[in-house]
Amino acid sequence: MTTNLSVNINKIATLRNARGENVPDVQQVAVDCESFGANGITVHPRPDERHIRRDDVYKLRPLVKTEFNIEGYPSPEFMELVLQVRPEQVTLVPDAPSQVTSNSGWNVTDNVDFLTDVVDRLKEAGIRTSIFVNPDVEQIKAAASTGVDRVELYTKPYADHYRTDREAAVAPFVEASRAAHNAGLGVNAGHDLNLENLRFFSEKLPYLDEVSIGHALISDALYLGLRETIRQYKECLKK
């Protein structure tokens, strides 16, 4: 089974926005990531546009030739954006507008009706959908009931405990991966995966379609260069 690497380019936009000009060029970086071997491009446009802007999303749509994945909370404004752009995948996250980064999966059981409606609208538009969840079997079963295509496992707990006991750290994710597969769902993963912990995670999970990595990958690229960094991350995903 091949696991795809989707590069989250939010941090490129953060750096660009610091000067208010167009350096680095977000669009060119997306094109370069694909040419260097990335299997997809991820963006997470937030309401305050502190990194990726709505205008970036529109400009990136015709440039991304692999898979365009847009993450976000399904507010009316977000839904309007993704239904216009029609990326290959939309990942639904429960983030409040002020959050620095995603820090938990959905409580799907408390939001089944809401998420089902959102998933229905996205699927009608031909967009694959994924719900961001903790590695909790009951939440994964609830996600399956919404009609979603995939779940994305929130991997910060794994990353936080990798150095102290990596077997224990990965165990809930192995179980979650199996539970998702048994429920007919694809499995994505993301948050704090890096060159130190990614290979073990990939080797242990029996089902893993895609990882989305941004902060660590872009940070590594400062030292290794973008081409070499993407090569090393993809190497970690080889079975």
C-alpha positions as CSV (number, residue, x, y, z in Angstrom):
1,M,0.0,0.0,0.0
2,T,1.4,3.4,-1.0
3,T,0.9,6.3,1.3
4,N,0.7,9.7,-0.3
5,L,2.5,12.9,0.9
6,S,0.5,16.1,0.8
7,V,2.6,19.2,1.6
8,N,0.8,21.8,3.6
9,I,2.1,25.2,2.3
10,N,0.5,27.5,5.0
11,K,4.0,28.3,6.4
12,I,5.1,29.5,3.0
13,A,2.2,32.0,3.1
14,T,3.1,33.0,6.7
15,L,6.6,34.0,5.6
16,R,5.3,35.8,2.5
17,N,2.8,37.8,4.6
18,A,5.5,39.0,7.0
19,R,6.7,41.4,4.3
20,G,3.5,42.1,2.5
21,E,4.9,41.3,-0.9
22,N,5.1,38.0,-2.9
23,V,8.3,36.5,-1.7
24,P,8.3,33.5,-1.3
25,D,5.8,32.9,-4.1
26,V,3.1,30.5,-2.7
27,Q,2.0,29.5,-6.2
28,Q,5.5,28.7,-7.4
29,V,6.2,26.7,-4.2
30,A,3.1,24.5,-4.8
31,V,4.2,23.8,-8.3
32,D,7.8,23.0,-7.1
33,C,6.5,20.7,-4.4
34,E,4.7,18.7,-7.0
35,S,7.7,18.6,-9.4
36,F,9.8,17.4,-6.4
37,G,7.5,14.4,-5.8
38,A,4.7,15.6,-3.5
39,N,1.4,13.8,-4.1
40,G,-0.7,16.7,-3.1
41,I,-0.9,20.2,-1.8
42,T,-2.8,21.1,1.4
43,V,-3.9,24.6,2.5
44,H,-5.9,25.7,5.5
45,P,-7.4,29.2,4.8
46,R,-8.5,30.8,8.1
47,P,-11.0,33.6,8.5
48,D,-8.3,36.2,9.4
49,E,-6.2,35.1,6.4
50,R,-3.1,35.1,8.5
51,H,-1.4,32.7,6.1
52,I,-3.2,31.3,3.1
53,R,-5.7,33.8,1.7
54,R,-8.9,33.1,-0.2
55,D,-7.2,34.6,-3.2
56,D,-4.4,32.1,-2.9
57,V,-6.9,29.3,-3.0
58,Y,-8.5,30.5,-6.3
59,K,-5.0,31.0,-7.9
60,L,-3.7,27.6,-6.7
61,R,-6.7,25.6,-8.1
62,P,-5.6,25.5,-11.8
63,L,-2.0,25.0,-10.8
64,V,-2.3,22.0,-8.6
65,K,-2.1,18.9,-10.8
66,T,-1.9,16.2,-8.2
67,E,-4.4,16.5,-5.3
68,F,-5.7,19.8,-3.8
69,N,-6.8,19.3,-0.2
70,I,-8.4,22.3,1.6
71,E,-8.8,22.1,5.3
72,G,-11.1,24.2,7.4
73,Y,-14.1,24.6,9.7
74,P,-17.2,24.3,7.6
75,S,-18.6,27.8,8.1
76,P,-20.8,29.3,5.4
77,E,-17.8,31.3,4.0
78,F,-15.6,28.2,3.9
79,M,-18.3,26.1,2.2
80,E,-18.9,28.8,-0.4
81,L,-15.1,28.8,-1.1
82,V,-14.7,25.1,-1.5
83,L,-17.9,24.6,-3.5
84,Q,-16.6,27.2,-5.9
85,V,-13.1,25.8,-6.1
86,R,-13.9,22.1,-6.0
87,P,-10.7,20.6,-4.7
88,E,-10.2,16.9,-4.8
89,Q,-10.5,16.7,-1.1
90,V,-11.9,18.8,1.8
91,T,-10.9,18.0,5.3
92,L,-13.3,19.2,8.0
93,V,-11.7,20.4,11.2
94,P,-13.4,21.7,14.4
95,D,-11.1,24.7,14.8
96,A,-12.4,28.0,16.2
97,P,-11.3,31.1,14.1
98,S,-8.7,32.2,16.7
99,Q,-6.9,28.8,17.0
100,V,-3.2,28.9,16.1
101,T,-3.4,25.3,14.8
102,S,-5.7,22.3,15.1
103,N,-5.4,20.8,18.5
104,S,-8.2,18.1,18.6
105,G,-10.4,16.1,16.4
106,W,-14.2,16.4,16.2
107,N,-16.6,15.2,18.8
108,V,-18.4,13.5,15.9
109,T,-21.1,11.9,18.1
110,D,-22.3,15.4,19.2
111,N,-22.2,16.8,15.7
112,V,-23.5,14.0,13.5
113,D,-26.4,15.9,12.0
114,F,-24.3,18.9,11.2
115,L,-21.4,17.0,9.7
116,T,-23.8,14.7,7.7
117,D,-25.3,17.8,6.1
118,V,-21.9,19.2,5.3
119,V,-20.6,15.9,3.9
120,D,-23.8,15.5,1.7
121,R,-23.2,19.0,0.2
122,L,-19.6,18.3,-0.6
123,K,-20.3,14.8,-2.0
124,E,-23.0,16.3,-4.3
125,A,-20.3,18.5,-5.7
126,G,-18.0,15.5,-6.3
127,I,-15.6,16.4,-3.6
128,R,-14.0,13.6,-1.4
129,T,-14.4,14.4,2.2
130,S,-12.4,13.7,5.3
131,I,-13.2,14.4,9.0
132,F,-10.4,15.2,11.4
133,V,-10.7,12.9,14.4
134,N,-8.8,11.7,17.5
135,P,-7.8,8.0,17.4
136,D,-11.1,6.9,19.0
137,V,-12.9,4.0,17.6
138,E,-16.4,5.3,18.6
139,Q,-15.7,8.6,17.0
140,I,-14.5,6.9,13.8
141,K,-17.7,4.8,13.7
142,A,-19.7,8.0,14.2
143,A,-17.8,9.6,11.3
144,A,-18.6,6.6,9.1
145,S,-22.3,7.2,9.8
146,T,-22.1,10.7,8.2
147,G,-21.2,9.2,4.8
148,V,-17.7,10.7,4.8
149,D,-15.0,9.1,2.6
150,R,-12.1,9.3,5.0
151,V,-11.0,10.3,8.5
152,E,-7.8,12.2,9.3
153,L,-6.2,11.0,12.5
154,Y,-4.9,13.8,14.8
155,T,-1.3,12.6,15.4
156,K,0.0,15.1,18.0
157,P,-0.4,12.6,20.9
158,Y,1.7,10.1,19.0
159,A,4.4,12.7,18.3
160,D,4.4,13.9,21.9
161,H,5.0,10.4,23.3
162,Y,7.1,8.9,20.5
163,R,10.5,9.3,22.3
164,T,9.3,7.9,25.6
165,D,7.4,4.8,24.4
166,R,6.8,4.7,20.7
167,E,5.0,1.3,20.7
168,A,2.5,2.6,23.3
169,A,2.3,5.9,21.4
170,V,1.3,4.3,18.1
171,A,-1.0,1.6,19.5
172,P,-4.2,3.7,19.5
173,F,-3.5,4.7,15.9
174,V,-3.1,1.2,14.7
175,E,-6.4,0.3,16.3
176,A,-8.0,3.4,14.8
177,S,-6.6,2.6,11.3
178,R,-8.1,-0.9,11.5
179,A,-11.5,0.5,12.7
180,A,-11.6,3.0,9.9
181,H,-10.8,0.4,7.3
182,N,-13.4,-1.9,8.7
183,A,-16.0,0.9,8.6
184,G,-15.2,1.4,4.9
185,L,-13.2,4.6,5.4
186,G,-9.9,5.7,4.0
187,V,-7.3,6.8,6.5
188,N,-5.3,10.1,6.5
189,A,-3.1,11.4,9.2
190,G,-1.4,14.7,10.2
191,H,-0.1,16.9,12.9
192,D,3.5,17.0,14.2
193,L,4.7,14.1,12.0
194,N,8.3,14.6,11.0
195,L,11.5,12.9,9.8
196,E,12.1,11.4,13.2
197,N,8.7,9.8,13.8
198,L,7.1,9.3,10.4
199,R,8.8,6.1,9.3
200,F,7.8,4.2,12.4
201,F,4.2,5.5,12.2
202,S,3.9,4.5,8.5
203,E,5.3,1.0,9.1
204,K,3.0,0.3,12.0
205,L,-0.3,1.5,10.6
206,P,-1.9,-1.3,8.5
207,Y,-4.0,1.3,6.5
208,L,-2.7,4.8,5.7
209,D,-3.7,6.5,2.5
210,E,-2.2,9.9,3.1
211,V,-0.2,12.1,5.5
212,S,-0.5,15.9,5.4
213,I,2.7,17.7,6.7
214,G,3.5,21.3,6.8
215,H,5.3,22.9,9.7
216,A,8.0,20.3,10.2
217,L,8.6,19.8,6.4
218,I,9.0,23.5,5.7
219,S,11.3,23.8,8.7
220,D,13.4,21.0,7.5
221,A,13.6,22.5,4.0
222,L,15.4,25.5,5.5
223,Y,18.4,23.2,6.1
224,L,17.9,20.5,3.5
225,G,16.3,22.3,0.6
226,L,12.7,21.6,-0.5
227,R,13.6,19.0,-3.1
228,E,15.7,16.9,-0.7
229,T,13.2,17.3,2.2
230,I,10.3,16.0,0.1
231,R,12.5,13.1,-1.0
232,Q,13.3,12.2,2.6
233,Y,9.7,12.4,3.7
234,K,8.6,10.2,0.8
235,E,11.3,7.7,1.7
236,C,9.9,7.5,5.2
237,L,6.5,6.4,3.7
238,K,7.9,3.5,1.7
239,K,6.7,0.2,3.0
